[in-house]
Amino acid sequence: MNQLNGQCLCGACKITMTPASNEMHICYCDMCRAWTGVGMMAIQAAGDSITVEGPVKTRTTSEWAERAWCDDCGSALYYHVTAEGPYHDNYHVASGLFPNAGGTKLVGELFTDKRPSGYAFAGDLKGMTEAEVMATFGGEP
């Protein structure tokens, strides 16, 4: 994968990363919808393939992850898995930080049973309900 370079709305936070794949997903869990107002559309990267500079603020939002934003403009930056296990140190970086979403393609939706009824993306997307997400990844969003 090619390296992506992005920034927050005001440009104070800069992110450089190599995506794990050419895919992006959207999460409709209660926290992601409250945090972004829609759902967190993100591109995954391993912790050793990402650098973030600028006034980043983080908050632990569950037993297994933290969320980060620009402390100047408030742009959502990433969801970072901090819990031990197979997904430890994975970052799910807001796709809107990169021009053309970094050229990635939306392929999946998480927490489809929490998706507001008026939301619909085109294409054949893989969907997982809350129960399916919890069974696959464990813990809380």
Z-matrix of the N, CA and C atoms (Angstrom, degrees):
N
C 1 1.453
C 2 1.524 1 109.78
N 3 1.301 2 114.19 1 149.29
C 4 1.455 3 120.18 2 177.23
C 5 1.520 4 110.79 3 -80.32
N 6 1.291 5 116.06 4 151.45
C 7 1.454 6 122.04 5 176.96
C 8 1.522 7 109.10 6 -70.90
N 9 1.342 8 116.09 7 139.83
C 10 1.463 9 122.27 8 176.87
C 11 1.516 10 109.34 9 -109.43
N 12 1.326 11 116.06 10 142.19
C 13 1.464 12 122.18 11 175.33
C 14 1.520 13 107.23 12 -123.62
N 15 1.321 14 115.68 13 126.67
C 16 1.458 15 119.71 14 -179.43
C 17 1.507 16 111.37 15 -142.73
N 18 1.322 17 113.82 16 177.58
C 19 1.463 18 119.51 17 179.76
C 20 1.516 19 109.97 18 -154.60
N 21 1.322 20 114.72 19 163.85
C 22 1.457 21 121.32 20 176.51
C 23 1.531 22 109.93 21 -75.17
N 24 1.302 23 116.17 22 -179.78
C 25 1.463 24 121.96 23 -177.75
C 26 1.530 25 112.60 24 -57.59
N 27 1.333 26 117.70 25 -42.84
C 28 1.467 27 120.14 26 -176.81
C 29 1.526 28 112.78 27 -89.83
N 30 1.332 29 118.09 28 -10.80
C 31 1.455 30 121.76 29 179.32
C 32 1.520 31 114.50 30 87.53
N 33 1.322 32 118.40 31 -0.01
C 34 1.468 33 120.36 32 -178.70
C 35 1.525 34 112.32 33 -72.34
N 36 1.328 35 117.64 34 -32.55
C 37 1.466 36 121.97 35 178.11
C 38 1.523 37 109.00 36 -103.27
N 39 1.302 38 115.19 37 129.87
C 40 1.463 39 122.29 38 179.26
C 41 1.521 40 108.41 39 -118.52
N 42 1.332 41 116.04 40 137.27
C 43 1.460 42 121.77 41 179.13
C 44 1.515 43 108.91 42 -125.79
N 45 1.321 44 115.14 43 132.19
C 46 1.461 45 122.82 44 172.23
C 47 1.520 46 105.88 45 -122.60
N 48 1.340 47 116.44 46 129.59
C 49 1.462 48 119.24 47 -178.45
C 50 1.518 49 111.10 48 -153.99
N 51 1.315 50 114.16 49 157.94
C 52 1.450 51 121.34 50 170.51
C 53 1.523 52 106.18 51 -110.83
N 54 1.318 53 117.83 52 114.37
C 55 1.470 54 120.23 53 -178.20
C 56 1.526 55 111.96 54 -62.93
N 57 1.322 56 115.72 55 150.28
C 58 1.460 57 121.18 56 176.08
C 59 1.523 58 110.83 57 -69.71
N 60 1.333 59 116.66 58 -26.24
C 61 1.463 60 122.03 59 178.84
C 62 1.515 61 108.41 60 -157.86
N 63 1.303 62 116.80 61 -179.10
C 64 1.462 63 122.42 62 177.77
C 65 1.533 64 110.54 63 -92.68
N 66 1.329 65 116.80 64 27.90
C 67 1.460 66 122.09 65 -175.11
C 68 1.519 67 111.56 66 -116.79
N 69 1.336 68 114.15 67 153.73
C 70 1.460 69 120.30 68 169.62
C 71 1.516 70 108.34 69 -132.46
N 72 1.324 71 114.89 70 155.02
C 73 1.458 72 122.38 71 179.65
C 74 1.521 73 108.58 72 -129.42
N 75 1.325 74 115.37 73 160.40
C 76 1.459 75 120.08 74 173.59
C 77 1.522 76 108.64 75 -122.36
N 78 1.319 77 115.88 76 136.86
C 79 1.460 78 122.15 77 179.55
C 80 1.523 79 109.21 78 -112.24
N 81 1.337 80 115.33 79 130.04
C 82 1.467 81 121.31 80 179.60
C 83 1.524 82 112.58 81 -107.76
N 84 1.331 83 118.65 82 18.89
C 85 1.467 84 118.70 83 178.68
C 86 1.536 85 109.08 84 -59.48
N 87 1.315 86 115.73 85 161.86
C 88 1.471 87 120.18 86 -177.45
C 89 1.523 88 112.46 87 -54.78
N 90 1.346 89 116.34 88 -41.40
C 91 1.465 90 119.41 89 -177.33
C 92 1.525 91 111.59 90 -69.72
N 93 1.321 92 118.05 91 -43.25
C 94 1.473 93 120.08 92 -179.99
C 95 1.523 94 111.45 93 -64.67
N 96 1.338 95 117.05 94 -39.44
C 97 1.468 96 118.89 95 178.26
C 98 1.522 97 111.06 96 -67.33
N 99 1.338 98 117.68 97 -39.21
C 100 1.463 99 120.33 98 178.52
C 101 1.526 100 111.08 99 -68.50
N 102 1.328 101 116.96 100 -37.32
C 103 1.457 102 122.43 101 -177.13
C 104 1.520 103 112.19 102 -70.35
N 105 1.333 104 117.57 103 -42.10
C 106 1.464 105 120.89 104 -174.46
C 107 1.517 106 113.83 105 -105.59
N 108 1.317 107 117.63 106 -16.83
C 109 1.457 108 121.47 107 -177.37
C 110 1.516 109 112.93 108 88.35
N 111 1.317 110 118.71 109 -9.50
C 112 1.461 111 122.91 110 -178.64
C 113 1.519 112 109.99 111 -136.31
N 114 1.285 113 116.70 112 -63.19
C 115 1.459 114 127.05 113 -176.82
C 116 1.508 115 105.59 114 168.83
N 117 1.301 116 117.51 115 154.20
C 118 1.463 117 120.62 116 -178.63
C 119 1.515 118 109.37 117 -87.14
N 120 1.332 119 116.88 118 108.32
C 121 1.455 120 122.57 119 175.22
C 122 1.516 121 105.88 120 -93.82
N 123 1.349 122 116.19 121 118.59
C 124 1.457 123 118.87 122 -168.38
C 125 1.520 124 113.34 123 -141.92
N 126 1.342 125 113.23 124 159.01
C 127 1.452 126 124.17 125 177.25
C 128 1.524 127 106.47 126 -115.93
N 129 1.318 128 117.21 127 131.58
C 130 1.457 129 121.54 128 -176.16
C 131 1.523 130 112.00 129 -85.40
N 132 1.338 131 114.67 130 142.96
C 133 1.470 132 122.06 131 175.24
C 134 1.521 133 108.77 132 -146.90
N 135 1.319 134 116.57 133 145.69
C 136 1.460 135 121.35 134 174.27
C 137 1.523 136 108.86 135 -75.68
N 138 1.324 137 116.37 136 151.58
C 139 1.454 138 121.51 137 -177.61
C 140 1.511 139 115.13 138 -56.96
N 141 1.323 140 116.99 139 -30.73
C 142 1.463 141 118.99 140 -179.11
C 143 1.528 142 113.08 141 -83.32
N 144 1.337 143 117.19 142 2.69
C 145 1.469 144 120.33 143 -179.47
C 146 1.525 145 112.82 144 -117.09
N 147 1.333 146 116.47 145 17.96
C 148 1.460 147 119.98 146 -176.79
C 149 1.524 148 110.33 147 -135.43
N 150 1.334 149 115.96 148 139.81
C 151 1.458 150 121.48 149 170.26
C 152 1.523 151 107.78 150 -129.44
N 153 1.304 152 114.98 151 141.45
C 154 1.460 153 121.73 152 -179.19
C 155 1.516 154 107.95 153 -131.33
N 156 1.324 155 116.53 154 129.68
C 157 1.461 156 122.07 155 178.67
C 158 1.514 157 109.06 156 -125.29
N 159 1.306 158 115.63 157 148.42
C 160 1.457 159 120.61 158 176.07
C 161 1.512 160 112.42 159 118.78
N 162 1.333 161 116.10 160 -171.81
C 163 1.464 162 121.48 161 -176.04
C 164 1.527 163 112.48 162 -79.54
N 165 1.322 164 116.27 163 69.55
C 166 1.464 165 122.19 164 -177.88
C 167 1.521 166 110.11 165 -82.76
N 168 1.312 167 116.46 166 134.06
C 169 1.467 168 122.70 167 173.24
C 170 1.520 169 106.93 168 -116.55
N 171 1.324 170 116.60 169 142.22
C 172 1.460 171 121.10 170 177.59
C 173 1.520 172 110.04 171 -126.96
N 174 1.317 173 113.83 172 155.80
C 175 1.461 174 120.90 173 175.63
C 176 1.519 175 107.77 174 -143.19
N 177 1.335 176 116.22 175 131.14
C 178 1.453 177 120.65 176 172.41
C 179 1.523 178 106.68 177 -71.23
N 180 1.342 179 116.11 178 122.25
C 181 1.468 180 119.86 179 -175.44
C 182 1.517 181 113.08 180 -114.03
N 183 1.321 182 117.29 181 -5.27
C 184 1.460 183 121.39 182 174.98
C 185 1.520 184 107.60 183 -160.47
N 186 1.313 185 115.93 184 179.96
C 187 1.463 186 120.23 185 179.89
C 188 1.521 187 112.04 186 -71.10
N 189 1.305 188 117.05 187 -9.64
C 190 1.457 189 117.91 188 -175.67
C 191 1.509 190 115.80 189 -127.21
N 192 1.340 191 118.62 190 1.71
C 193 1.461 192 117.87 191 -177.96
C 194 1.525 193 113.08 192 -156.39
N 195 1.341 194 113.43 193 165.77
C 196 1.456 195 121.70 194 172.97
C 197 1.529 196 108.04 195 -129.24
N 198 1.310 197 116.13 196 158.75
C 199 1.462 198 122.45 197 176.95
C 200 1.519 199 107.57 198 -121.01
N 201 1.334 200 115.81 199 150.46
C 202 1.463 201 120.33 200 -177.58
C 203 1.520 202 110.27 201 -131.18
N 204 1.339 203 114.46 202 151.98
C 205 1.459 204 121.60 203 179.19
C 206 1.511 205 108.78 204 -148.96
N 207 1.331 206 115.79 205 163.86
C 208 1.458 207 121.42 206 174.96
C 209 1.516 208 107.97 207 -76.09
N 210 1.325 209 116.64 208 127.77
C 211 1.459 210 120.11 209 -178.87
C 212 1.528 211 112.51 210 -75.83
N 213 1.329 212 117.71 211 -12.14
C 214 1.469 213 120.32 212 176.98
C 215 1.527 214 112.00 213 -87.94
N 216 1.337 215 118.22 214 -50.99
C 217 1.472 216 120.09 215 -174.34
C 218 1.524 217 113.63 216 -108.88
N 219 1.324 218 118.26 217 -13.33
C 220 1.456 219 121.41 218 178.24
C 221 1.518 220 115.53 219 87.65
N 222 1.324 221 118.42 220 1.34
C 223 1.465 222 120.10 221 179.92
C 224 1.525 223 111.47 222 -57.68
N 225 1.340 224 116.38 223 134.15
C 226 1.458 225 121.05 224 172.97
C 227 1.521 226 108.01 225 -65.80
N 228 1.335 227 117.09 226 133.65
C 229 1.460 228 121.57 227 -178.12
C 230 1.529 229 112.48 228 -107.99
N 231 1.341 230 116.25 229 -57.04
C 232 1.457 231 118.46 230 -176.79
C 233 1.513 232 112.16 231 -161.30
N 234 1.334 233 112.34 232 163.67
C 235 1.456 234 125.20 233 171.76
C 236 1.519 235 104.67 234 -114.38
N 237 1.329 236 117.95 235 123.63
C 238 1.463 237 122.64 236 -173.41
C 239 1.519 238 109.48 237 -119.68
N 240 1.332 239 117.03 238 122.84
C 241 1.462 240 121.66 239 178.28
C 242 1.522 241 108.55 240 -79.59
N 243 1.330 242 116.11 241 117.38
C 244 1.463 243 121.90 242 -177.53
C 245 1.524 244 112.83 243 -104.27
N 246 1.322 245 117.88 244 -16.64
C 247 1.466 246 121.65 245 -178.15
C 248 1.521 247 110.65 246 -70.70
N 249 1.314 248 115.14 247 149.80
C 250 1.468 249 119.92 248 175.79
C 251 1.522 250 108.82 249 -67.22
N 252 1.306 251 115.59 250 155.77
C 253 1.456 252 120.71 251 178.61
C 254 1.515 253 110.43 252 130.78
N 255 1.325 254 116.63 253 -172.93
C 256 1.470 255 120.20 254 -173.64
C 257 1.531 256 114.56 255 -66.22
N 258 1.319 257 118.55 256 -19.25
C 259 1.466 258 121.27 257 -178.15
C 260 1.526 259 112.45 258 -104.44
N 261 1.358 260 116.59 259 5.81
C 262 1.467 261 121.37 260 -179.58
C 263 1.526 262 111.10 261 -54.07
N 264 1.312 263 114.95 262 136.41
C 265 1.464 264 124.77 263 175.95
C 266 1.531 265 113.30 264 67.06
N 267 1.337 266 117.55 265 22.46
C 268 1.458 267 120.96 266 171.25
C 269 1.520 268 108.64 267 -86.35
N 270 1.301 269 116.12 268 140.41
C 271 1.455 270 122.82 269 177.02
C 272 1.523 271 108.13 270 -111.94
N 273 1.305 272 115.88 271 140.40
C 274 1.461 273 122.72 272 173.70
C 275 1.529 274 104.41 273 -118.78
N 276 1.318 275 114.71 274 100.60
C 277 1.461 276 122.45 275 -169.09
C 278 1.522 277 110.10 276 -94.75
N 279 1.335 278 116.14 277 134.78
C 280 1.466 279 121.49 278 -178.56
C 281 1.527 280 110.13 279 -55.35
N 282 1.320 281 115.91 280 122.06
C 283 1.467 282 120.31 281 -175.73
C 284 1.525 283 112.49 282 -67.18
N 285 1.318 284 118.26 283 -24.52
C 286 1.459 285 121.80 284 -179.42
C 287 1.520 286 114.25 285 -69.90
N 288 1.318 287 117.45 286 -8.39
C 289 1.465 288 120.90 287 178.39
C 290 1.521 289 112.08 288 -76.55
N 291 1.333 290 116.27 289 -14.55
C 292 1.464 291 122.07 290 -174.92
C 293 1.526 292 110.80 291 -113.83
N 294 1.330 293 118.25 292 138.85
C 295 1.466 294 119.94 293 175.94
C 296 1.531 295 109.90 294 -55.03
N 297 1.324 296 116.13 295 135.32
C 298 1.465 297 122.96 296 179.87
C 299 1.531 298 111.95 297 52.31
N 300 1.326 299 116.57 298 34.78
C 301 1.471 300 122.79 299 -179.51
C 302 1.526 301 111.72 300 51.80
N 303 1.319 302 115.26 301 33.30
C 304 1.463 303 120.80 302 178.38
C 305 1.517 304 113.61 303 66.79
N 306 1.331 305 116.71 304 14.72
C 307 1.458 306 120.33 305 -179.28
C 308 1.516 307 113.73 306 75.89
N 309 1.334 308 117.16 307 11.40
C 310 1.458 309 120.81 308 -179.64
C 311 1.529 310 110.59 309 -82.31
N 312 1.313 311 115.41 310 167.29
C 313 1.457 312 121.72 311 -178.69
C 314 1.523 313 109.92 312 -119.48
N 315 1.327 314 117.01 313 133.81
C 316 1.458 315 121.49 314 175.75
C 317 1.519 316 108.60 315 -69.29
N 318 1.341 317 116.17 316 120.25
C 319 1.462 318 120.19 317 -177.17
C 320 1.527 319 113.68 318 -122.91
N 321 1.334 320 117.36 319 -15.24
C 322 1.462 321 117.62 320 -175.63
C 323 1.506 322 114.43 321 -153.09
N 324 1.331 323 114.08 322 157.80
C 325 1.460 324 123.08 323 178.54
C 326 1.524 325 108.74 324 -127.88
N 327 1.327 326 116.04 325 134.27
C 328 1.459 327 122.49 326 177.25
C 329 1.522 328 109.65 327 -108.92
N 330 1.328 329 116.26 328 145.47
C 331 1.462 330 123.11 329 -178.81
C 332 1.535 331 110.26 330 62.36
N 333 1.334 332 115.14 331 48.11
C 334 1.468 333 119.65 332 -177.87
C 335 1.517 334 112.44 333 -61.47
N 336 1.330 335 117.73 334 -25.78
C 337 1.465 336 120.14 335 177.67
C 338 1.533 337 111.57 336 -74.28
N 339 1.315 338 118.41 337 -9.08
C 340 1.469 339 123.12 338 175.90
C 341 1.530 340 111.71 339 -102.93
N 342 1.327 341 116.85 340 -5.64
C 343 1.471 342 121.82 341 -178.63
C 344 1.532 343 109.38 342 -65.10
N 345 1.335 344 117.79 343 127.26
C 346 1.457 345 120.29 344 176.80
C 347 1.535 346 110.69 345 -57.47
N 348 1.313 347 116.75 346 144.09
C 349 1.462 348 121.46 347 -173.09
C 350 1.522 349 113.70 348 -61.36
N 351 1.310 350 119.27 349 -25.06
C 352 1.462 351 121.38 350 -179.17
C 353 1.512 352 114.82 351 -84.31
N 354 1.336 353 118.10 352 -1.35
C 355 1.459 354 121.53 353 -178.16
C 356 1.524 355 110.29 354 -91.40
N 357 1.321 356 116.41 355 132.66
C 358 1.462 357 120.12 356 176.32
C 359 1.521 358 109.33 357 -156.27
N 360 1.310 359 116.27 358 120.08
C 361 1.458 360 121.83 359 175.09
C 362 1.522 361 108.81 360 -99.76
N 363 1.310 362 116.52 361 147.91
C 364 1.462 363 121.70 362 178.80
C 365 1.517 364 110.28 363 -76.12
N 366 1.299 365 115.71 364 156.43
C 367 1.454 366 120.94 365 174.98
C 368 1.510 367 112.51 366 100.12
N 369 1.298 368 114.70 367 172.32
C 370 1.450 369 122.76 368 -179.41
C 371 1.522 370 108.40 369 -93.79
N 372 1.334 371 116.25 370 93.23
C 373 1.457 372 121.52 371 -176.22
C 374 1.520 373 110.58 372 -99.88
N 375 1.324 374 116.14 373 138.88
C 376 1.460 375 120.33 374 174.38
C 377 1.526 376 107.49 375 -74.82
N 378 1.320 377 116.75 376 131.24
C 379 1.456 378 120.56 377 -179.54
C 380 1.513 379 112.18 378 -119.84
N 381 1.329 380 115.47 379 147.36
C 382 1.460 381 121.31 380 176.29
C 383 1.526 382 108.60 381 -133.72
N 384 1.326 383 116.96 382 132.58
C 385 1.456 384 122.24 383 175.80
C 386 1.531 385 109.55 384 -77.19
N 387 1.318 386 116.37 385 172.70
C 388 1.467 387 120.11 386 177.10
C 389 1.525 388 110.78 387 -56.74
N 390 1.330 389 117.29 388 -45.62
C 391 1.471 390 120.67 389 -179.12
C 392 1.527 391 110.94 390 -61.86
N 393 1.325 392 117.66 391 -40.42
C 394 1.463 393 121.29 392 178.82
C 395 1.524 394 111.38 393 -67.33
N 396 1.331 395 117.50 394 -39.99
C 397 1.467 396 120.91 395 177.77
C 398 1.524 397 110.02 396 -63.23
N 399 1.318 398 116.82 397 -47.09
C 400 1.469 399 120.59 398 -178.62
C 401 1.528 400 111.35 399 -63.88
N 402 1.336 401 117.33 400 -39.21
C 403 1.456 402 120.88 401 178.50
C 404 1.527 403 111.16 402 -65.94
N 405 1.317 404 117.05 403 -34.84
C 406 1.459 405 121.72 404 -178.52
C 407 1.523 406 112.51 405 -80.43
N 408 1.311 407 117.54 406 -46.54
C 409 1.468 408 121.67 407 -172.46
C 410 1.516 409 113.43 408 -105.93
N 411 1.320 410 118.80 409 -22.24
C 412 1.459 411 122.88 410 -179.57
C 413 1.508 412 112.34 411 74.12
N 414 1.318 413 116.61 412 168.10
C 415 1.461 414 121.93 413 177.33
C 416 1.516 415 114.21 414 69.82
N 417 1.318 416 114.39 415 -154.26
C 418 1.453 417 122.28 416 -177.98
C 419 1.520 418 108.84 417 -118.08
N 420 1.359 419 116.84 418 159.21
C 421 1.479 420 118.92 419 178.32
C 422 1.520 421 112.27 420 -65.19
